[in-house]
Amino acid sequence: MGRDDSSSTPEPAARWISTPPGHHRPQGAYTHTAAILAHVQRQRALAAAVAETTETTTTNSSSSSSGGGGSSDAQRHGAGAAVDSDGKALSKTFQPAVIDWEHIDKTRFYTLAPLAGILTRIILYPTTLVKTRLQVQKQRSFYNGTVDAFRKIIKYEGVRALYKGFMPNLLNVGAGQVYITSYEGLKDQLQPFISSEFSRNLLGGGLASMVSQTIVVPVNVVSQRLMVHGQSITMGERMEPLTARALVRQIYSSQGLRGFMKGYWASVAAFGPSSGLWWASYGVIRRWQSGTEAVRQGTYTIALQALAGAMAGAITAVTTNPLDVVRARLQVEGRAGDKRGWATIFGELWKEEGVRGLFKGVSARVFYMGFNSLLMITTYETVKRLSLREDAVTEQDVALEACS
């Protein structure tokens, strides 16, 4: 039974709710257990106020227990612990409701999110480069797998070669902001029309990817050609360095602006399903996690979200790898006058290497997407909490829950 302590707390709008043991929030409330970092001090003050107002009640309840042998919940959980009207000790676990897009301070978010995106790319870019080289090579003409590719690149081209094309690729950080903004907006717009959360995530993720590809594709056409530049050299050979500026001029002079959109529909076909499947898988895994004791008790929220993200990334990587191989070949091998399309590349790949060719670079992609998803969801959820507006916490957003 809940009670209103507004008369004795500094925040009259806050309401403290006692939750019966075993009760948990609806499955869709994925962020229901994490503390709002920006409001820790205020929440502590509220908890202290509740504890102070209930201390006398706790003492009286303890002293009136039969024979003096029993111990109250407040005694078991520490002196001065807050209790509800039934004598149940209240834990200081704050459970904010789902942090919706409208709760976010956009200025703060769009400052912190790109910084997190740049850090993630610095860590994962070498894996992206290796994945791309594995996907575009014929048979096993240069590398015999992910580890062999890393070894040979470092041996013949040096460690710096792992970051070929990195600077132009940083433009995709901006595409990432376009993507997440589109996803959040589309998901909200679809809610009145599509009741299934799985379908909303699937469709919202796919459409958001289609929007962001208008930035991603031109960037990838340049960065991926820089990635594979020099992959055929061996020890002692030298190859003229290729700069992003020179490559841009080369593409424009031979193919015009259309050259920068090479493989756009292949990218949409690869990344659209990939994006939709990731968000849909993440939602399913989070619903599965909602039945665990850790989620009900409000612990390890970020860790569980990160685990769900990594699992969704691995599932998506394996499922959509054939689409990504075709996309990479279209963008890297496309030259002026090359009329080959999605179906042609797919047919050539199947004829040359069969099923195995469709899963080239899959181990690197699983590692990349799994680890990238782990970092992405961790930084995304953390940035959302750090960007929460001051007026976003209402009486429904904060609760002290009863300990079982």
N, C-alpha and C positions, 0 to 999 in steps of 0.2 A: 504494500500500500504506500503510495507516494505521499509526500507532504511538502508544503510550501514554506520555505525558510526565507522568503523574500524580505521580511521585515528586519532580519538580522544579518543580511549579506550585502556587500557593496554593489551587487548586480541584481536589482529587483527582477529582471527578466529571466534569470536563471532558475530552473526548477530541477530538483534532485529526485531521481526516480529509483526506487528499489526494484530490482528484477529478480523473480523467483529463480532458484537453482535450476539449471538445465535449460533455461529459456535462452533463445538466441534470436537475433534480428533476421529479417527477411533475407533470403539468399542473394538478392541483388545488391545488398549493401556491402560492397567489396571493401570499403575503407572504414568499416564500422569499428575497428579496434585501435586505430593509431592515435597517439596524442598529437594535438595540433601544436606544432613547435612554437609558433608565434604567440601562443596564448598560455604557455606553461605557467608563467608567474601569476597571471590572473586566476587560473584554475587552482593553483596552490592556495591562493588567498581565500577562494571560495571554500575549498576543502577544510582549511583551518577554521573558518567561520562556522561551518557545519559541526565540526568536531567540538568546538567551544560550546555551542548551544546545546549539544547532546551529552556533554560530560556529566552533568548533574544527574540526568536520567539514567545514564549508564551505571553510575555509582550506586544509586538507589536500587536499581534492578539487581545488581550484584549482591548487595548486602541483604536483600530480602529472599535470596535463594534458600531452599530448605536445607537445614543442617550445616550450612556453610560449606558443604563439600562440592557443590556444583560450581561451575565457572561460566561466566557470561561470554557471549561472542566478543564483546569488547575486550575482555581480559585476555582471551585467547589470541586476539589479533593485535594486542598492544594497548598500553595505557592511553586513554584519550582518543581511542578510535571512534569514529562516527558510527552510529547505529540508526536503524529505522525504527518505526513505531512498534514493530514486533520483536525488537531486540537483535536483529541480524546486523552483523558488522558490515559497513559499507567500504568496499575497496576503492582505492584512489586510481581506478582505471577509467580514463576519460574516453568516451566512445563518440567521436564526431560522426555525424551522418555522412553519406556519400558526398565527396567534394565535387559539386557540379561545376560546369564551366562558368556559370554566372557568378559563382562565389569567388572567382579568381581576380586578383589585381593584375590586369593585363600588362601594365607597364613593368611590374616586377617580374612577371612570368617571362615576357619577351626579352628581358635582360638576362635572367638566369638560365633559361632553356638553351639558348645558343652556346653559352659557355660550357654547359654540360655536353652538348652535342659535339663541340670541338674536342673536348677531352676524350669522349668515346671514340671518335674517329682516329685520334692519335694512337690509341691503344690497339684498335682493330684493323687499321688500314693495311698492314702487311698481309694479314689473312685474306683481305679482299683482293689484293694484287695476286697472290698465289692462286686463289680460286679462279680468277679471270684467266690467268695463263694456262691453267689446267684445262679450262673449258674450251679454249680456242685452239689448242694444239691438235694436230692430226695424229690419231692413234696415241702412241706414247713416244712421240718423236723427240721430246726434250726431257720430260720428267716422268718418273715412275711413281707418282703419288705426292701427297702433300709434304711429307718430311723431306723427300728427295728434292722437291722444288725449292724449299727453303734452303737446303744445303747448297744446291748448285747456284742459286741466285747470290748467296753470300760469298761463295767461293769465286765465281767468275765476274760478278758485277759489284760486289761490295755490299755492306749493310745498307748504305744509302739508297741502293736500288729498290729496297723494299718500300720506299716512299716515292717512287716515280709517279708523277701525276697527282701528288697529294694536294698541292696548292689550288689548282683549279677545282679539285674535288671538294674543297671546303665550301664552295658555293652551294653544295647540297645541304649544308646546315640551314640555309634560308628555305630550301625546299621542304626541309623537315618541319619548319614552323608553319608553312602553308598547309602541309599534310595534316598535322595534328589539329590545327584550327578548323580545317575542312571536316575532319572526322568528327570532332566534338559537335560542330554545328549541324552536320547532316544527321548525326545520331539523334539529336534533339528534335529535328524537323520530322524525322521518320516515326517518332514515337506515337503520334496520334493515329497513324495509318497502319503500323505494323506492331502487333502485340508481342510477338516473339522476340525476346532479347537476342537470341542466337541469330535470327534473321537480320535484326537491326545492325548488329555488330558486323555481320558478314557483308551486308550491302553498303553500310557506311564506310567500312574499311576499303572496300573495292572502289567506290566512287571517289573517296579522298585520294587514293593512289592515282587515279586517272587524272585528277586535277594537278597533283604535284609533279606528274611526269613531264609536264610542259617545261619545267625547270630542270628536272633530273636528266632527261634524255640528252639535251645539248651538252650538259656537263659531263655525262658519262661517255659520250662520243669522243670527247677530247681526252679525258683522264684515262680511259681504258686503252686508248691507242698509245698513250705515254707509258702505261703499265707494261705493255708487251714489247715496247721498243727495246731491242737488245737481248731478247730472250734466247736468240740462237747463237750468241757468241760463246766461245770457249776461252780457257785461260790463255792469255797472251794476245788475244785479238782486241782490236779497238774499234769502236763504233762512234761516229759523230753524234754528239749529244743533240737531243731534240727538245726544244723549248715549247711551252704551251702556246706562246705567241706565234711562233713559226708554224706550228701545226694548225692553228686557227686560220692563218692566212692560206695555208696549203689547202685546207678543206673548202674554204670560201671560194678560192680561185678556180677550183676544179668542179665543185658541185653547187656553189651558191648557198643560200640559207637553208635549202632543203637538205643539204649534207649534214647539218647539225641535228636534224630530226630523224636521221636514219635509224630505223628500228623502233620508231615511236609506238606503233601498234603492237609490235612484239613485246615491248616493255609493258604496255598496258595489259597485254594478255598474260605476261609473267607476273608482274607486281600487283595487278589488281586482285586476282585470286589469292596471291600470297598474302597481301595485306588483309583481305577479308577473312581468310582462313585463320590468320594469326589472331585477330581480335575475337573471332568466334571460338577458337580453341582456348584462348585465355579465359574467356567467360565461362566455358564449360569446366575448366580446371578449377577456377575460383569457386564455382558452385559446389564442386566436389569437396574442395577444402573447407567449405563452410560447415560441413558436418563434423569436422575434427575438433577435439577438445581445445587445441591452441587457439583456434578462431573464436570459439565460444567464450574463452577466458580472456580474449583480447591481448594475446601475446604473439610476438614474432610476426607482426603484420607485414612489415616491409620484406622480411626474409621469405615469407610465404608468397607474397606477390612476385618477388624476384624469381623464386622457384617456378611458379606458374608461368612466368614470362619465358624462362629458359626452356621449359617443356613445350610450350606453344611454338617457340622458335625452332626447336628440333623437329617437331611434327611437320611444320610448314616447309622447312628446308628440304626434307626428303620428298614430300609430296609434290612440290612444285619445281624440283631441280631440272627436269627435262625442259620446261618452259624457259628457265633461266639460261640453260646451255644454248638454246636456239637464239635467244635475245642477244647474248654476248657475242655469238658468231656474226650475227647480222650487223651489229654496231662496230665490231673490230675489223671485220673483213670487207665491209661495204666500201666500194670505190665508185668513182664516176662511171656511169653506164651499166653498173651491176643491177640487173633487174630481178635478181633472186628475192623471193619473199619468204614468209614464214613457212609455208608448206614445202617449198623447194629445199630450204635448209634442213628442215626436219627429215625430209626424204633422203637427202644426201647423208645425213648423220646416221640414219637407221641402216642404210645400205652399207656404209663404210664400217660401222662398229656395232650395230645392233643395239640391244637394250643397254649394254654396258656403256655405250657412248652417251646415252641419255642421262647417265648418272656420274658423268665425269666431274670431279671436284666436289662430290657430295660430302665427303668427310670434312673438307675445309669449309664448305657452306654450312654444315651442321654446327661446327665449332663457331663459325662467325655469327650465324643467326641465333644460336643458343646463347652465346656470351653477350652478343649485342642486345638481345631481348632482355637478358638479365640486367644489364647496365641501363638500358633504355627505360624499363619500367621502374627500376629503382630511382633513377634520377628524375623521371617524369612525376612519379608520385611524391617524391621529396620536394621537387620544385613546386608542385601544386600546393603542398602544405606550407611551404615558405612564402607562397604568393597569395595565401588566403587573405581576403579582405577583412579588415578589423570589424566590420559590421555583419560579417557572414555567420557568426556564431549566435544561434537563437536558443530558445529554451528547449527545443527538440534536439539540439546538436550536442549537448553535454550531459552526461549522466554518471552518477556514482552507482555502481551496480553492487547488489548484495552478494556477499561471499557465500558459497555453498558450505 
